[in-house]
């Protein structure tokens, strides 16, 4: 592929709970389907760099066979926003940040409703479990897992279409 992999970036606030869990889930779902050429990243709008995923995010993810122990947070930057083929936002705030940082509007979706567009960004937001107990992290993990399992086929389809367009240029 001339322009490299299809890039999916999942965005939350601190990049220590929701988006690392989501990136881990999506990576596993893509591997289960044998999908190749799709790069999954996560980032946070708060600009925290180098922090591990929270212990509860790691624990809950591990209980479902998703290993995010090596995760380290990164800031959601203009470069990352513009170089992503698909940005999946966890809340209305993150959706707005992606647009403000220059991600093309057609590439930005709410994770919870992807691949559908929604005007109810607040209703499509996924609660931040930071500071919560294991049950709260479990609810958030399952909500993210459900959304991504429903959207993974569309991600694979978009990646294949994107690669075809880039190769045909």
Contact map, one row per residue, 1 for C-alpha under 8 A:
1111100000000000000000000000000000000000000000000000000000000000000000000000000000000000000000000000000000000000000000000000000000000000000000000000000000000000001001100
1111000000000000000000000000000000000000000000000000000000000000000000000000000000000000000000000000000000000000000000000000000000000000000000000000000000000000000001100
1111100000000000000000000000000000000000000000000000000000000000000000000000000000000000000000000000000000000000000000000000000000000000000000000000000000000000000001000
1111110000000000000000000000000000001000000000000000000000000000000000000000000000000000000000000000000000000000000000000000000000000000000000000000000000000000000000000
1011111000000000000000000000000000001110000000000000000000000000000000000000000000000000000000000000000000000000000000000000000000000000000000000000000000000000000000000
0001111100000000000000000000000000001110000000000000000000000000000000000000000000011000000000000000000000000000000000000000000000000000000000000000000000000010011000000
0000111110000000000000000000000000000111100000000000000000000000000000000000000000111100000000000000000000000000000000000000000000000000000000000000000000000000000000000
0000011111000000000000000000000000000111100000000000000000000000000000000000000000011111000000000000000000000000000000000000000000000000000000000000000000000000000000000
0000001111100000000000000000000000000001111000000000000000000000000000000000000110010111000000000000000000000000000000000000000000000000000000000000000000000000000000000
0000000111110000001001100000000000000001111000000000000000000000000000000000000000000011110000000000000000000010000000000000000000000000000000000000000000000000000000000
0000000011111010001000000000000000000000011110000000000000000000000000000001000000000011110001000000000000000000000000000000000000000000000000000000000000000000000000000
0000000001111110011000000000000000000000011110000000000000000000000000000000000000000000111001000000000000000000000000000000000000000000000000000000000000000000000000000
0000000000111110000000000000000000000000001111000000000000000000000000000000000000000000000001000000000000000000000000000000000000000000000000000000000000000000000000000
0000000000011111100000000000000000000000001111110000000000000000000000001000000000000000000000000000000000000000000000000000000000000000000000000000000000000000000000000
0000000000111111111100000000000000000000011110010000100000000000000000001110000000000000000000000000000000000000000000000000000000000000000000000000000000000000000000000
0000000000000111111100000000000000000000000000000011110010000000000000011000000000000000000000000000000000000000000000000000000000000000000000000000000000000000000000000
0000000000000111111110000000000000000000000000000000110010000000000000000000000000000000000000000000000000000000000000000000000111000000000000000000000000000000000000000
0000000000010011111111000000000000000000000000000000000010000000000000000000000000000000010000000000000000000000000000000000000110000000000110010000000000000000000000000
0000000001110011111111100000000000000000011100000000000000000000000000000000000000000000010000000000000000000000000000000000000000000000000000000000000000000000000000000
0000000000000011111111110000000000000000010000000000100000000000000100100000000000000000000000000000000000000000000000000000000000000000000000000000000000000000000000000
0000000000000000111111111000000000000000000000000000000011001000010100000000000000000000000000000000000000000000000000000000000000000000000010010000000000000000000000000
0000000001000000011111111100000000000000000000000000000000000000000000000000000000000000000000000000000000000000000000000000000000000000000010011001000000000000000000000
0000000001000000001111111110000000000001110000000000000000000000000000000000000000000000000000000000000000000000000000000000000000000000000000000000000000000000000000000
0000000000000000000111111111000000000000000000000000000000001000011100000000000000000000000000000000000000000000000000000000000000000000000000000000000000000000000000000
0000000000000000000011111111100000000000000000000000000000000000010000000000000000000000000000000000000000000000000000000000000000000000000000001001000000000000000000000
0000000000000000000001111111110000000001000000000000000000000000000000000000000000000000000000000000000000000000000000000000000000000000000000000001100100000000000000000
0000000000000000000000111111111000000001000000000000000000000000000000000000000000000000000000000000000000000000000000000000000000000000000000000000000000000000000000000
0000000000000000000000011111111100000000000000000000000000000000010000000000000000000000000000000000000000000000000000000000000000000000000000000000000000000000000000000
0000000000000000000000001111111110000000000000000000000000000000000000000000000000000000000000000000000000000000000000000000000000000000000000000000100100000000000000000
0000000000000000000000000111111111110000000000000000000000000000000000000000000000000000000000000000000000000000000000000000000000000000000000000000000100010000000000000
0000000000000000000000000011111111110000000000000000000000000000000000000000000000000000000000000000000000000000000000000000000000000000000000000000000000000000000000000
0000000000000000000000000001111111100000000000000000000000000000000000000000000000000000000000000000000000000000000000000000000000000000000000000000000000000000000000000
0000000000000000000000000000111111100000000000000000000000000000000000000000000000000000000000000000000000000000000000000000000000000000000000000000000000000000000000000
0000000000000000000000000000011111110000000000000000000000000000000000000000000000000000000000000000000000000000000000000000000000000000000000000000000000000000000000000
0000000000000000000000000000011111111100000000000000000000000000000000000000000000000000000000000000000000000000000000000000000000000000000000000000000000010000000000000
0000000000000000000000000000011001111100000000000000000000000000000000000000000000000000000000000000000000000000000000000000000000000000000000000000000000000000000000000
0001110000000000000000000000000000111110000000000000000000000000000000000000000000000000000000000000000000000000000000000000000000000000000000000000000000000010000000000
0000111100000000000000000000000000111111000000000000000000000000000000000000000000000000000000000000000000000000000000000000000000000000000000000000000000010010000000000
0000111100000000000000000000000000001111100000000000000000000000000000000000000000000000000000000000000000000000000000000000000000000000000000000000000000000000000000000
0000001111000000000000100110000000000111110000000000000000000000000000000000000000000000000000000000000000000000000000000000000000000000000000000000000000000000000000000
0000001111000000000000100000000000000011111000000000000000000000000000000000000000000000000000000000000000000000000000000000000000000000000000000000000000000000000000000
0000000011110010001100100000000000000001111100000000000000000000000000001100000000000000000000000000000000000000000000000000000000000000000000000000000000000000000000000
0000000011111110001000000000000000000000111110000000000000000000000000001111000000000000000000000000000000000000000000000000000000000000000000000000000000000000000000000
0000000000111110001000000000000000000000011111110000000000000000000000001111000000000000000000000000000000000000000000000000000000000000000000000000000000000000000000000
0000000000111110000000000000000000000000001111110000000000000000000000000011100000000000000001001000000000000000000000000000000000000000000000000000000000000000000000000
0000000000001100000000000000000000000000000111110000000000000000000000000011000000000000000000000000000000000000000000000000000000000000000000000000000000000000000000000
0000000000000100000000000000000000000000000111111000000000000000000000000111000000000000000000000000000000000000000000000000000000000000000000000000000000000000000000000
0000000000000110000000000000000000000000000111111110000000000000000000001110000000000000000000000000000000000000000000000000000000000000000000000000000000000000000000000
0000000000000000000000000000000000000000000000111110000000000000000000011110000000000000000000000000000000000000000000000000000000000000000000000000000000000000000000000
0000000000000000000000000000000000000000000000011111000000000000000000011100000000000000000000000000000000000000000000000000000000000000000000000000000000000000000000000
0000000000000001000000000000000000000000000000011111100000000000000000111000000000000000000000000000000000000000000000000000000000000000000000000000000000000000000000000
0000000000000001000000000000000000000000000000000111110000000000000011111000000000000000000000000000000000000000000000000000000000000000000000000000000000000000000000000
0000000000000011100100000000000000000000000000000011111011000000000110111000000000000000000000000000000000000000000000000000000000000000000000000000000000000000000000000
0000000000000001100000000000000000000000000000000001111111000000000000000000000000000000000000000000000000000000000000000000000000000000000000000000000000000000000000000
0000000000000000000000000000000000000000000000000000111111100000000000000000000000000000000000000000000000000000000000000000000000000000000000000000000000000000000000000
0000000000000000000000000000000000000000000000000000011111110000000000000000000000000000000000000000000000000000000000000000000000001100100000000000000000000000000000000
0000000000000001110010000000000000000000000000000000111111111000000000000000000000000000000000000000000000000000000000000000000000000000100000000000000000000000000000000
0000000000000000000010000000000000000000000000000000111111111100001110000000000000000000000000000000000000000000000000000000000000000000000000000000000000000000000000000
0000000000000000000000000000000000000000000000000000001111111110000000000000000000000000000000000000000000000000000000000000000000000000000000000000000000000000000000000
0000000000000000000000000000000000000000000000000000000111111111000000000000000000000000000000000000000000000000000000000000000000000100110010000000000000000000000000000
0000000000000000000010010000000000000000000000000000000011111111111100000000000000000000000000000000000000000000000000000000000000000000000010000000000000000000000000000
0000000000000000000000000000000000000000000000000000000001111111111100000000000000000000000000000000000000000000000000000000000000000000000000000000000000000000000000000
0000000000000000000000000000000000000000000000000000000000111111110000000000000000000000000000000000000000000000000000000000000000000000000000000000000000000000000000000
0000000000000000000000000000000000000000000000000000000000011111110000000000000000000000000000000000000000000000000000000000000000000000000000000000000000000000000000000
0000000000000000000000000000000000000000000000000000000000001111111000000000000000000000000000000000000000000000000000000000000000000000000000000000000000000000000000000
0000000000000000000010011001000000000000000000000000000000001111111100000000000000000000000000000000000000000000000000000000000000000000000000000000000000000000000000000
0000000000000000000000010000000000000000000000000000000001001100111111000000000000000000000000000000000000000000000000000000000000000000000000000000000000000000000000000
0000000000000000000110010000000000000000000000000000100001001100011111100000000000000000000000000000000000000000000000000000000000000000000000000000000000000000000000000
0000000000000000000000000000000000000000000000000001100001000000001111100000000000000000000000000000000000000000000000000000000000000000000000000000000000000000000000000
0000000000000000000000000000000000000000000000000001000000000000001111110000000000000000000000000000000000000000000000000000000000000000000000000000000000000000000000000
0000000000000000000100000000000000000000000000000011100000000000000111111000000000000000000000000000000000000000000000000000000000000000000000000000000000000000000000000
0000000000000001000000000000000000000000000000001111100000000000000001111100000000000000000000000000000000000000000000000000000000000000000000000000000000000000000000000
0000000000000111000000000000000000000000011100011111100000000000000000111110000000000000000000000000000000000000000000000000000000000000000000000000000000000000000000000
0000000000000010000000000000000000000000011100111100000000000000000000011111000000000000000000000000000000000000000000000000000000000000000000000000000000000000000000000
0000000000000010000000000000000000000000001111111000000000000000000000001111100000000000000000000000000000000000000000000000000000000000000000000000000000000000000000000
0000000000100000000000000000000000000000001111100000000000000000000000000111110110000000000000000000000000000000000000000000000000000000000000000000000000000000000000000
0000000000000000000000000000000000000000000010000000000000000000000000000011111110000000000000000000100000000000000000000000000000000000000000000000000000000000000000000
0000000000000000000000000000000000000000000000000000000000000000000000000001111111000000000000000000111000000000000000000000000000000000000000000000000000000000000000000
0000000000000000000000000000000000000000000000000000000000000000000000000000111111100000000000000000000000000000000000000000000000000000000000000000000000000000000000000
0000000010000000000000000000000000000000000000000000000000000000000000000001111111110000000000000000000000000000000000000000000000000000000000000000000000000000000000000
0000000010000000000000000000000000000000000000000000000000000000000000000001111111110010000000000100111000000000000000000000000000000000000000000000000000000000000000000
0000000000000000000000000000000000000000000000000000000000000000000000000000011111110000000000000000111100000000000000000000000000000000000000000000000000000000000000000
0000001000000000000000000000000000000000000000000000000000000000000000000000001111111000000000000000001000000000000000000000000000000000000000000000000000000000000000000
0000011110000000000000000000000000000000000000000000000000000000000000000000000111111110000000000000001000100000000000000000000000000000000000000000000000000000000000000
0000011100000000000000000000000000000000000000000000000000000000000000000000000000111110000000000000000000100000000000000000000000000000000000000000000000000000000000000
0000001110000000000000000000000000000000000000000000000000000000000000000000000000011111000000000000000000111000000000000000000000000000000000000000000000000000000000000
0000000111100000000000000000000000000000000000000000000000000000000000000000000010011111100000000100001000111000000000000000000000000000000000000000000000000000000000000
0000000111100000000000000000000000000000000000000000000000000000000000000000000000000111110000100000000000011110010000000000000000000000000000000000000000000000000000000
0000000001110000000000000000000000000000000000000000000000000000000000000000000000000011111101100100000000011110000000000000000000000000000000000000000000000000000000000
0000000001110000011000000000000000000000000000000000000000000000000000000000000000000001111101100000000000000111000000000000110000000000000000000000000000000000000000000
0000000000010000000000000000000000000000000000000000000000000000000000000000000000000000111111100000000000000100000000001101111000000000000000000000000000000000000000000
0000000000000000000000000000000000000000000000000000000000000000000000000000000000000000111111110000000000000100000000001101100000000000000000000000000000000000000000000
0000000000000000000000000000000000000000000000000000000000000000000000000000000000000000001111111000000000000000000000000000000000000000000000000000000000000000000000000
0000000000111000000000000000000000000000000010000000000000000000000000000000000000000000111111111100000000000000000000000000000000000000000000000000000000000000000000000
0000000000000000000000000000000000000000000000000000000000000000000000000000000000000001111111111110000000011100000000000000000000000000000000000000000000000000000000000
0000000000000000000000000000000000000000000000000000000000000000000000000000000000000000000111111111000000000000000000000000000000000000000000000000000000000000000000000
0000000000000000000000000000000000000000000010000000000000000000000000000000000000000000000011111111100000000000000000000000000000000000000000000000000000000000000000000
0000000000000000000000000000000000000000000000000000000000000000000000000000000010000010100001111111111000010000000000000000000000000000000000000000000000000000000000000
0000000000000000000000000000000000000000000000000000000000000000000000000000000000000000000000111111111110010000000000000000000000000000000000000000000000000000000000000
0000000000000000000000000000000000000000000000000000000000000000000000000000000000000000000000011111111000000000000000000000000000000000000000000000000000000000000000000
0000000000000000000000000000000000000000000000000000000000000000000000000000110011000000000000001111111000000000000000000000000000000000000000000000000000000000000000000
0000000000000000000000000000000000000000000000000000000000000000000000000000010011000000000000000111111100000000000000000000000000000000000000000000000000000000000000000
0000000000000000000000000000000000000000000000000000000000000000000000000000010011110010000000000111111110110000000000000000000000000000000000000000000000000000000000000
0000000000000000000000000000000000000000000000000000000000000000000000000000000001000000000000000010011111110000000000000000000000000000000000000000000000000000000000000
0000000000000000000000000000000000000000000000000000000000000000000000000000000000000000000000000010001111110000000000000000000000000000000000000000000000000000000000000
0000000000000000000000000000000000000000000000000000000000000000000000000000000000000000000000000000000111110000000000000000000000000000000000000000000000000000000000000
0000000000000000000000000000000000000000000000000000000000000000000000000000000000011110000000000000001111111000000000000000000000000000000000000000000000000000000000000
0000000000000000000000000000000000000000000000000000000000000000000000000000000000000111100000100110001111111100000000000000000000000000000000000000000000000000000000000
0000000000000000000000000000000000000000000000000000000000000000000000000000000000000111100000100000000000111110111110000000000000000000000000000000000000000000000000000
0000000000000000000000000000000000000000000000000000000000000000000000000000000000000001111100100000000000011111110011001001100000000000000000000000000000000000000000000
0000000001000000000000000000000000000000000000000000000000000000000000000000000000000001110000000000000000001111110000000001000000000000000000010011000000000000000000000
0000000000000000000000000000000000000000000000000000000000000000000000000000000000000000010000000000000000000111110000000001110000000000000000110011000000000000000000000
0000000000000000000000000000000000000000000000000000000000000000000000000000000000000000000000000000000000001111111111000001000000000000000000000010000000000000000000000
0000000000000000000000000000000000000000000000000000000000000000000000000000000000000001000000000000000000001111111110000000000000000000000000000010001000000000000000000
0000000000000000000000000000000000000000000000000000000000000000000000000000000000000000000000000000000000001000111110000000000000000000000000000000001001000000000000000
0000000000000000000000000000000000000000000000000000000000000000000000000000000000000000000000000000000000001000111111000000000000000000000000000000000000000000000000000
0000000000000000000000000000000000000000000000000000000000000000000000000000000000000000000000000000000000001100111111100000000000000000000000000000000000000000000000000
0000000000000000000000000000000000000000000000000000000000000000000000000000000000000000000000000000000000000100100111111001000000000000000000000000000000000000000000000
0000000000000000000000000000000000000000000000000000000000000000000000000000000000000000000000000000000000000000000011111000000000000000000000000000000000000000000000000
0000000000000000000000000000000000000000000000000000000000000000000000000000000000000000000000000000000000000000000001111111000000000000000000000000000000000000000000000
0000000000000000000000000000000000000000000000000000000000000000000000000000000000000000001100000000000000000100000001111111100000000000000000000000000000000000000000000
0000000000000000000000000000000000000000000000000000000000000000000000000000000000000000001100000000000000000000000000011111100000000000000000000000000000000000000000000
0000000000000000000000000000000000000000000000000000000000000000000000000000000000000000000000000000000000000000000000011111100000000000000000000000000000000000000000000
0000000000000000000000000000000000000000000000000000000000000000000000000000000000000000001100000000000000000111100001011111110000000000000000000000000000000000000000000
0000000000000000000000000000000000000000000000000000000000000000000000000000000000000000011100000000000000000101000000001111111000000000000000000000000000000000000000000
0000000000000000000000000000000000000000000000000000000000000000000000000000000000000000011000000000000000000001000000000001111100000000000100110000000000000000000000000
0000000000000000000000000000000000000000000000000000000000000000000000000000000000000000001000000000000000000000000000000000111110000000000100000000000000000000000000000
0000000000000000110000000000000000000000000000000000000000000000000000000000000000000000000000000000000000000000000000000000011111000000000100000000000000000000000000000
0000000000000000110000000000000000000000000000000000000000000000000000000000000000000000000000000000000000000000000000000000001111111001100100000000000000000000000000000
0000000000000000100000000000000000000000000000000000000000000000000000000000000000000000000000000000000000000000000000000000000111110000000000000000000000000000000000000
0000000000000000000000000000000000000000000000000000000000000000000000000000000000000000000000000000000000000000000000000000000011111000000000000000000000000000000000000
0000000000000000000000000000000000000000000000000000000000000000000000000000000000000000000000000000000000000000000000000000000011111111100000000000000000000000000000000
0000000000000000000000000000000000000000000000000000000100000000000000000000000000000000000000000000000000000000000000000000000010111111100000000000000000000000000000000
0000000000000000000000000000000000000000000000000000000100010000000000000000000000000000000000000000000000000000000000000000000000011111110000000000000000000000000000000
0000000000000000000000000000000000000000000000000000000000000000000000000000000000000000000000000000000000000000000000000000000000011111111000000000000000000000000000000
0000000000000000000000000000000000000000000000000000000000000000000000000000000000000000000000000000000000000000000000000000000010011111111100000000000000000000000000000
0000000000000000000000000000000000000000000000000000000110010000000000000000000000000000000000000000000000000000000000000000000010011111111110000000000000000000000000000
0000000000000000000000000000000000000000000000000000000000010000000000000000000000000000000000000000000000000000000000000000000000000111111111000000000000000000000000000
0000000000000000000000000000000000000000000000000000000000000000000000000000000000000000000000000000000000000000000000000000000000000011111111100000000000000000000000000
0000000000000000010000000000000000000000000000000000000000000000000000000000000000000000000000000000000000000000000000000000011110000001111111110000000000000000000000000
0000000000000000010011000000000000000000000000000000000000011000000000000000000000000000000000000000000000000000000000000000000000000000111111111000000000000000000000000
0000000000000000000000000000000000000000000000000000000000000000000000000000000000000000000000000000000000000000000000000000000000000000011111111100000000000000000000000
0000000000000000000000000000000000000000000000000000000000000000000000000000000000000000000000000000000000000001000000000000010000000000001111111110000000000000000000000
0000000000000000010011000000000000000000000000000000000000000000000000000000000000000000000000000000000000000011000000000000010000000000000111111111000000000000000000000
0000000000000000000001001000000000000000000000000000000000000000000000000000000000000000000000000000000000000000000000000000000000000000000011111111100000000000000000000
0000000000000000000000000000000000000000000000000000000000000000000000000000000000000000000000000000000000000000000000000000000000000000000001111111110000000000000000000
0000000000000000000000000000000000000000000000000000000000000000000000000000000000000000000000000000000000000011110000000000000000000000000000111111111000000000000000000
0000000000000000000001001100000000000000000000000000000000000000000000000000000000000000000000000000000000000011000000000000000000000000000000011111111100000000000000000
0000000000000000000000000100100000000000000000000000000000000000000000000000000000000000000000000000000000000000000000000000000000000000000000001111111100000000000000000
0000000000000000000000000000000000000000000000000000000000000000000000000000000000000000000000000000000000000000000000000000000000000000000000000111111110000000000000000
0000000000000000000000000000000000000000000000000000000000000000000000000000000000000000000000000000000000000000011000000000000000000000000000000011111111100000000000000
0000000000000000000000000100110000000000000000000000000000000000000000000000000000000000000000000000000000000000000000000000000000000000000000000001111111110000000000000
0000000000000000000000000000000000000000000000000000000000000000000000000000000000000000000000000000000000000000000000000000000000000000000000000000011111111000000000000
0000000000000000000000000000000000000000000000000000000000000000000000000000000000000000000000000000000000000000001000000000000000000000000000000000001111111100000000000
0000000000000000000000000000000000000000000000000000000000000000000000000000000000000000000000000000000000000000000000000000000000000000000000000000001111111110000000000
0000000000000000000000000000010000100100000000000000000000000000000000000000000000000000000000000000000000000000000000000000000000000000000000000000000111111111000000000
0000000000000000000000000000000000000000000000000000000000000000000000000000000000000000000000000000000000000000000000000000000000000000000000000000000011111111100000000
0000000000000000000000000000000000000000000000000000000000000000000000000000000000000000000000000000000000000000000000000000000000000000000000000000000001111111110000000
0000010000000000000000000000000000001100000000000000000000000000000000000000000000000000000000000000000000000000000000000000000000000000000000000000000000111111111000000
0000000000000000000000000000000000000000000000000000000000000000000000000000000000000000000000000000000000000000000000000000000000000000000000000000000000011111111100000
0000000000000000000000000000000000000000000000000000000000000000000000000000000000000000000000000000000000000000000000000000000000000000000000000000000000001111111110000
0000010000000000000000000000000000000000000000000000000000000000000000000000000000000000000000000000000000000000000000000000000000000000000000000000000000000111111111000
1000010000000000000000000000000000000000000000000000000000000000000000000000000000000000000000000000000000000000000000000000000000000000000000000000000000000011111111100
0000000000000000000000000000000000000000000000000000000000000000000000000000000000000000000000000000000000000000000000000000000000000000000000000000000000000001111111110
0000000000000000000000000000000000000000000000000000000000000000000000000000000000000000000000000000000000000000000000000000000000000000000000000000000000000000111111111
1110000000000000000000000000000000000000000000000000000000000000000000000000000000000000000000000000000000000000000000000000000000000000000000000000000000000000011111111
1100000000000000000000000000000000000000000000000000000000000000000000000000000000000000000000000000000000000000000000000000000000000000000000000000000000000000001111111
0000000000000000000000000000000000000000000000000000000000000000000000000000000000000000000000000000000000000000000000000000000000000000000000000000000000000000000111111
0000000000000000000000000000000000000000000000000000000000000000000000000000000000000000000000000000000000000000000000000000000000000000000000000000000000000000000011111
